[in-house]
């Protein structure tokens, strides 16, 4: 299961820099996770300052 980024994202980019498979990119309003690339390692979740990243449902 991939991770997802909620509206609490402040577009700081910390998550994108820590993703080992480059599954995170900047979207129009917030960063987004490509679920086809995400390996569900949780590295992004650990660095998010606002807690905006969670396992996708």
Secondary structure, 3 states (H helix, E strand, C coil): CCEEECCCCCCCCHHHHHCCCCCEEECCCCEEECCCCCCCCCHHHHHCCCCCEEECC
